[in-house]
Amino acid sequence: MMKSKKLTVISVFATLAALCFSGCGKNGAGANASDASKMVGAPPVEVIYPVKKSVELWDPYVSRIDSQYSVDIQARVGGYLESVNFKDGDFVKKGDLLFVIDPRPYQALVDAAKAQVKDAEARIVLAESNAKRADELYATKAISKENLETRKSELLRAKAALLSAQAQLKQAELDLEFTHVRAPISGRVSERLVDAGNLITAGQSPVLARIVSDGKVYAYFEVSERDMIRYMDDPKMLDFIAGKTKEGPEVKLNLTGEKKVYKGFVKYVDNRIDRDSSTLRMRAEVVNDDGKLVPGVFANLSVKAVPNKEYLMLPEAVVNTDMLSRYVVVVGDDDVVRFAPVEVGPLYNRDMRIIKSGISEKDRILYKGMFRALPGVKVSPKLVNTAEKK
């Protein structure tokens, strides 16, 4: 039994040795991949041509939404909070009444100031009459020049007193107006932070409520230094950064899981790249027509990268990666496989990779049958029309 097993092992090694020697050339070298392909026949593969078309490139970022305007509502005069004239979370318009502070003490001050104005006006009438009479008496040498100057001085003091009384009346009317706290901007109001009946102290009162605008919102995002340099190819972006225009490239924004797309433009670029993150902060203004872009939420934002131009593109699945670079498998005119390193650009439509250099639009790129195609192997290519998803 042992003897038969030994004979079997010896026969296996003999067979392998015979195959090895039969594959050796005249120089004694082993059979190469091409010779092997001739022995077994050229393996079938599918190839495609790169797509060349003019496209718009949009770079994706994560943005944080913030309100364009945000105001803390505080009282400008003190007193008891008489009423709250909104419901928590209401949308309010500029000028809408929000709070009322007891106006009666301020109405009394207005009435007193009006009385002082009337008194000052009466004093002016008297001073003008005295000054006119003094002029007449001085003309007849009935009074001295000193008496004349005194009457004119009394008239000037009366006019000054009127101005002072009018200023006090204006201040009193402003204070009375401030007892009615109105919305300084349009937007959505927060919950009331102080209830009616509380005593409000001018200059020390807490925030009564907050209003954030929601007609337009800010979308903040961070751009890498490499992307920023690439954006310099866009004349519009270049003019915007240089301060020649007030508007940068277009942006699109959507909430996670939502199909609706909000549009806007880059309106602000920070004046330096952050040294810690090597990113540049940008801000886009986006129209929030349905009010869903709530301040504080994160959203998906895309920036129009560069002007439309033609690019070579391949399905992302056929662009391979090794330790050094990206590459594709090319089937030459002689149907022999070779590897071609390529310089890649961003993704287009999530599945097409832009190819900057390394191949031409006439190169046949291996699409299917990768495991059968080794460098130097001759294959049997079949052209398919699946380079781009429809």
C-alpha positions as CSV (number, residue, x, y, z in Angstrom):
1,M,0.0,0.0,0.0
2,M,2.8,2.4,0.9
3,K,4.6,1.5,-2.3
4,S,1.6,2.5,-4.4
5,K,1.3,5.9,-2.7
6,K,5.0,6.6,-3.4
7,L,4.5,5.7,-7.1
8,T,1.6,8.0,-7.3
9,V,3.5,11.0,-5.8
10,I,6.4,10.3,-8.2
11,S,4.1,10.3,-11.2
12,V,2.6,13.6,-10.2
13,F,6.0,15.3,-10.0
14,A,7.0,13.8,-13.2
15,T,3.9,15.2,-15.0
16,L,4.6,18.7,-13.5
17,A,8.2,18.5,-14.7
18,A,7.2,17.5,-18.2
19,L,4.8,20.5,-18.4
20,C,7.5,22.8,-17.1
21,F,10.0,21.7,-19.7
22,S,7.5,21.7,-22.5
23,G,6.9,25.4,-21.7
24,C,10.6,26.4,-21.8
25,G,11.9,28.2,-24.9
26,K,15.2,27.7,-26.6
27,N,16.9,29.9,-24.1
28,G,15.5,28.0,-21.2
29,A,13.2,30.8,-20.0
30,G,9.7,29.9,-18.6
31,A,6.6,30.5,-20.8
32,N,5.3,34.1,-20.6
33,A,1.7,35.2,-20.3
34,S,1.4,35.7,-24.0
35,D,2.5,32.1,-24.8
36,A,0.1,30.9,-22.2
37,S,-2.8,32.8,-23.8
38,K,-1.9,31.2,-27.2
39,M,-2.1,27.8,-25.5
40,V,-5.5,28.3,-24.1
41,G,-6.9,30.8,-26.6
42,A,-7.4,34.6,-26.1
43,P,-9.8,35.2,-23.2
44,P,-13.0,37.2,-24.0
45,V,-13.3,40.7,-22.4
46,E,-15.5,43.7,-22.8
47,V,-14.1,47.1,-23.5
48,I,-15.4,50.7,-23.7
49,Y,-14.2,54.0,-25.1
50,P,-13.9,57.0,-22.7
51,V,-16.8,59.5,-23.0
52,K,-16.0,63.0,-24.0
53,K,-18.6,65.7,-23.2
54,S,-19.0,69.2,-21.9
55,V,-20.3,69.1,-18.3
56,E,-20.9,71.3,-15.2
57,L,-18.9,70.2,-12.2
58,W,-20.4,70.7,-8.8
59,D,-18.2,70.1,-5.7
60,P,-20.0,68.6,-2.7
61,Y,-19.7,70.0,0.9
62,V,-21.4,69.8,4.2
63,S,-22.8,73.2,5.2
64,R,-24.3,74.6,8.4
65,I,-27.4,76.8,8.1
66,D,-27.6,80.1,10.0
67,S,-30.1,83.0,9.9
68,Q,-29.2,86.0,7.8
69,Y,-30.4,88.3,10.7
70,S,-31.0,87.4,14.4
71,V,-32.2,89.9,17.0
72,D,-32.5,89.6,20.8
73,I,-35.6,91.6,21.8
74,Q,-34.9,93.8,24.9
75,A,-36.9,96.5,26.5
76,R,-35.6,100.1,26.2
77,V,-37.6,101.4,29.1
78,G,-38.5,99.9,32.5
79,G,-41.9,99.1,34.0
80,Y,-44.3,96.3,34.5
81,L,-44.8,94.0,31.4
82,E,-48.4,94.5,30.7
83,S,-49.0,92.0,27.8
84,V,-47.4,89.6,25.3
85,N,-49.0,90.0,21.9
86,F,-47.8,86.9,20.0
87,K,-47.8,83.1,20.2
88,D,-44.6,81.2,20.6
89,G,-43.1,80.4,17.2
90,D,-45.2,82.8,15.2
91,F,-44.0,84.4,12.0
92,V,-44.0,88.1,12.6
93,K,-43.5,91.1,10.3
94,K,-41.3,94.1,10.9
95,G,-43.3,96.5,13.0
96,D,-45.6,94.0,14.6
97,L,-46.4,94.6,18.3
98,L,-44.8,92.0,20.5
99,F,-44.9,93.3,24.1
100,V,-46.5,96.2,26.0
101,I,-44.9,97.8,29.1
102,D,-47.3,99.8,31.3
103,P,-47.4,103.1,29.4
104,R,-49.2,105.2,32.0
105,P,-46.1,106.7,33.8
106,Y,-44.6,107.6,30.5
107,Q,-47.9,109.2,29.3
108,A,-47.7,111.4,32.4
109,L,-44.2,112.5,31.6
110,V,-45.3,113.3,28.0
111,D,-48.1,115.5,29.4
112,A,-45.8,117.3,31.8
113,A,-43.3,117.9,28.9
114,K,-46.0,119.3,26.8
115,A,-46.9,121.7,29.6
116,Q,-43.3,122.9,29.8
117,V,-43.3,123.6,26.1
118,K,-46.4,125.7,26.4
119,D,-44.9,127.6,29.3
120,A,-41.7,128.2,27.3
121,E,-43.7,129.4,24.3
122,A,-45.6,131.9,26.5
123,R,-42.3,133.2,27.9
124,I,-41.0,133.8,24.4
125,V,-44.1,135.9,23.6
126,L,-43.5,138.0,26.6
127,A,-39.8,138.3,25.9
128,E,-40.4,139.4,22.3
129,S,-42.9,142.0,23.5
130,N,-40.4,143.4,26.1
131,A,-37.6,143.4,23.5
132,K,-39.7,145.3,21.0
133,R,-40.8,147.9,23.6
134,A,-37.1,148.3,24.7
135,D,-36.2,149.1,21.0
136,E,-38.7,151.8,20.9
137,L,-37.7,153.3,24.2
138,Y,-34.0,153.2,23.3
139,A,-34.8,155.0,20.1
140,T,-36.2,158.0,22.1
141,K,-33.3,157.8,24.6
142,A,-35.8,156.7,27.4
143,I,-33.7,153.7,28.5
144,S,-30.0,153.0,28.4
145,K,-28.4,150.5,26.0
146,E,-27.7,148.2,28.9
147,N,-31.5,147.9,29.5
148,L,-32.0,147.1,25.8
149,E,-29.4,144.4,25.9
150,T,-31.0,142.9,29.0
151,R,-34.4,142.6,27.2
152,K,-32.7,141.0,24.1
153,S,-30.9,138.5,26.4
154,E,-34.1,137.6,28.1
155,L,-35.6,136.8,24.7
156,L,-32.7,134.5,23.8
157,R,-33.0,132.7,27.1
158,A,-36.7,132.1,26.5
159,K,-36.0,130.7,23.1
160,A,-33.3,128.4,24.6
161,A,-35.8,127.3,27.3
162,L,-38.3,126.4,24.5
163,L,-35.7,124.2,22.7
164,S,-34.9,122.4,26.0
165,A,-38.6,121.9,26.7
166,Q,-39.1,120.5,23.2
167,A,-36.2,118.1,23.6
168,Q,-37.6,116.8,26.9
169,L,-41.0,116.3,25.2
170,K,-39.3,114.4,22.4
171,Q,-37.5,112.2,24.9
172,A,-40.7,111.6,26.8
173,E,-42.6,110.7,23.6
174,L,-39.8,108.2,22.6
175,D,-40.0,106.6,26.0
176,L,-43.8,106.3,25.7
177,E,-43.3,104.8,22.2
178,F,-40.7,102.3,23.6
179,T,-43.4,100.9,25.9
180,H,-44.7,99.2,22.8
181,V,-42.0,96.7,21.8
182,R,-42.2,96.0,18.1
183,A,-40.5,93.5,15.8
184,P,-37.4,95.2,14.3
185,I,-37.2,92.5,11.5
186,S,-39.5,90.0,9.9
187,G,-39.0,86.4,10.8
188,R,-39.9,83.6,13.2
189,V,-40.1,84.6,16.9
190,S,-39.0,82.3,19.7
191,E,-41.0,81.4,22.7
192,R,-41.6,84.3,25.2
193,L,-38.7,84.4,27.7
194,V,-40.5,86.8,30.1
195,D,-44.2,86.5,31.1
196,A,-46.6,89.4,31.5
197,G,-46.6,90.8,35.1
198,N,-42.9,90.9,35.5
199,L,-41.0,94.1,36.3
200,I,-38.7,95.1,33.6
201,T,-35.6,97.3,34.4
202,A,-34.3,99.5,31.7
203,G,-30.8,98.6,30.7
204,Q,-30.8,95.5,32.9
205,S,-33.8,93.6,31.6
206,P,-33.4,90.1,30.3
207,V,-34.0,89.1,26.6
208,L,-37.8,89.1,26.1
209,A,-37.7,87.0,22.9
210,R,-35.6,86.3,19.8
211,I,-36.4,86.7,16.1
212,V,-34.5,85.0,13.3
213,S,-35.1,85.9,9.7
214,D,-36.0,83.1,7.3
215,G,-36.6,84.7,3.9
216,K,-32.9,84.1,3.1
217,V,-30.4,82.0,5.1
218,Y,-26.6,81.8,5.3
219,A,-25.0,78.4,4.4
220,Y,-21.4,78.2,5.8
221,F,-19.0,75.7,4.4
222,E,-15.2,75.0,4.4
223,V,-13.2,74.7,1.1
224,S,-9.8,73.0,1.0
225,E,-6.7,74.8,-0.1
226,R,-6.5,72.6,-3.1
227,D,-10.1,73.3,-4.2
228,M,-9.5,77.0,-3.6
229,I,-6.6,77.0,-6.1
230,R,-8.7,75.1,-8.6
231,Y,-11.5,77.6,-8.3
232,M,-9.1,80.3,-9.4
233,D,-9.7,78.9,-13.0
234,D,-13.1,80.4,-12.8
235,P,-13.0,84.1,-13.8
236,K,-16.2,84.7,-11.8
237,M,-14.7,83.4,-8.6
238,L,-11.4,85.2,-9.2
239,D,-13.2,88.5,-9.7
240,F,-15.3,87.9,-6.6
241,I,-12.3,87.1,-4.4
242,A,-10.5,90.2,-5.8
243,G,-13.5,92.3,-4.8
244,K,-14.5,93.2,-8.4
245,T,-17.9,91.6,-8.1
246,K,-20.3,91.1,-5.2
247,E,-21.4,87.6,-6.2
248,G,-19.5,84.4,-6.5
249,P,-20.4,81.0,-8.1
250,E,-23.8,79.4,-7.9
251,V,-24.6,76.9,-5.2
252,K,-27.3,74.2,-4.8
253,L,-28.4,73.0,-1.4
254,N,-30.7,70.2,-0.2
255,L,-31.6,68.7,3.2
256,T,-30.6,65.1,3.8
257,G,-33.4,62.9,2.6
258,E,-35.2,65.7,0.8
259,K,-35.5,66.1,-3.0
260,K,-36.1,69.8,-3.1
261,V,-33.1,71.9,-4.3
262,Y,-32.5,75.4,-2.9
263,K,-30.4,77.8,-5.0
264,G,-28.2,80.7,-4.1
265,F,-24.8,82.2,-4.6
266,V,-21.5,82.6,-2.7
267,K,-21.5,86.0,-1.2
268,Y,-18.6,85.9,1.3
269,V,-15.1,84.5,1.4
270,D,-12.9,84.7,4.5
271,N,-9.8,86.8,4.2
272,R,-7.4,84.0,5.0
273,I,-7.0,80.2,5.1
274,D,-7.2,78.7,8.5
275,R,-3.7,77.6,9.6
276,D,-5.0,74.6,11.6
277,S,-7.4,73.1,9.1
278,S,-5.9,74.5,5.8
279,T,-9.5,75.4,4.8
280,L,-11.1,78.6,3.7
281,R,-14.5,79.6,5.1
282,M,-17.2,80.6,2.6
283,R,-20.8,81.7,3.0
284,A,-23.6,81.4,0.5
285,E,-26.9,83.2,0.6
286,V,-29.8,80.8,-0.2
287,V,-33.5,81.6,-0.7
288,N,-35.5,79.8,1.9
289,D,-38.9,80.1,0.3
290,D,-40.6,77.4,2.3
291,G,-39.0,78.0,5.7
292,K,-37.5,74.5,6.0
293,L,-33.9,75.7,6.2
294,V,-33.9,76.2,10.0
295,P,-30.9,77.9,11.5
296,G,-28.5,75.3,13.1
297,V,-29.4,72.4,10.7
298,F,-26.7,70.8,8.5
299,A,-27.4,70.5,4.7
300,N,-25.7,69.1,1.6
301,L,-24.3,71.9,-0.5
302,S,-22.7,71.9,-4.0
303,V,-20.6,74.6,-5.5
304,K,-20.3,75.1,-9.3
305,A,-16.6,74.4,-9.6
306,V,-15.4,75.8,-12.9
307,P,-17.0,76.9,-16.2
308,N,-18.4,74.2,-18.6
309,K,-15.7,72.4,-20.5
310,E,-15.1,69.1,-22.2
311,Y,-13.7,66.2,-20.1
312,L,-12.9,62.5,-20.7
313,M,-14.9,60.3,-18.3
314,L,-15.0,56.7,-17.4
315,P,-17.2,54.7,-15.0
316,E,-15.6,54.9,-11.5
317,A,-15.7,51.1,-11.4
318,V,-13.0,50.7,-14.1
319,V,-10.6,53.2,-12.5
320,N,-8.3,51.1,-10.2
321,T,-6.0,52.1,-7.4
322,D,-2.6,50.8,-6.4
323,M,-0.1,52.0,-3.8
324,L,1.2,54.8,-6.0
325,S,-1.5,56.0,-8.3
326,R,-4.8,55.5,-10.1
327,Y,-4.7,53.4,-13.3
328,V,-6.9,51.8,-15.9
329,V,-6.5,48.7,-18.0
330,V,-6.0,49.5,-21.7
331,V,-6.4,47.0,-24.6
332,G,-4.1,48.1,-27.3
333,D,-4.6,47.9,-31.1
334,D,-2.8,44.5,-31.0
335,D,-5.4,43.3,-28.4
336,V,-2.6,43.1,-25.8
337,V,-3.4,44.3,-22.2
338,R,-1.4,47.0,-20.5
339,F,-1.8,49.2,-17.4
340,A,-2.0,53.0,-17.9
341,P,-1.6,55.4,-15.0
342,V,-4.1,58.2,-15.1
343,E,-4.6,61.6,-13.4
344,V,-8.2,61.7,-12.2
345,G,-10.5,64.6,-11.4
346,P,-13.8,64.7,-9.4
347,L,-16.8,62.5,-9.8
348,Y,-19.6,63.5,-12.1
349,N,-23.1,62.3,-11.4
350,R,-21.7,60.1,-8.6
351,D,-20.5,57.3,-10.9
352,M,-18.4,58.8,-13.7
353,R,-14.8,59.7,-13.0
354,I,-13.2,62.6,-14.9
355,I,-9.8,61.6,-16.4
356,K,-7.4,64.6,-16.7
357,S,-4.5,62.7,-18.4
358,G,-3.0,59.3,-19.1
359,I,-5.4,58.1,-21.9
360,S,-7.1,59.4,-25.0
361,E,-10.6,59.1,-26.2
362,K,-9.5,56.5,-28.8
363,D,-8.1,54.1,-26.1
364,R,-10.1,50.9,-25.4
365,I,-10.6,50.5,-21.7
366,L,-11.2,47.1,-20.1
367,Y,-14.7,47.1,-18.7
368,K,-15.4,43.5,-17.8
369,G,-13.1,40.4,-17.5
370,M,-10.4,42.0,-15.3
371,F,-9.5,38.7,-13.7
372,R,-8.6,37.2,-17.2
373,A,-6.5,40.2,-18.3
374,L,-2.9,40.4,-17.1
375,P,-0.3,42.8,-18.6
376,G,1.1,41.4,-21.8
377,V,-1.8,39.0,-22.3
378,K,-3.6,39.0,-25.6
379,V,-7.4,39.1,-25.2
380,S,-10.4,38.9,-27.4
381,P,-12.1,42.3,-26.9
382,K,-15.8,43.0,-27.4
383,L,-16.9,46.7,-27.6
384,V,-19.9,47.6,-25.4
385,N,-21.8,50.8,-25.1
386,T,-22.1,51.1,-21.4
387,A,-19.5,53.8,-20.7
388,E,-22.1,56.2,-19.3
389,K,-25.3,55.4,-17.5
390,K,-28.4,56.9,-19.2
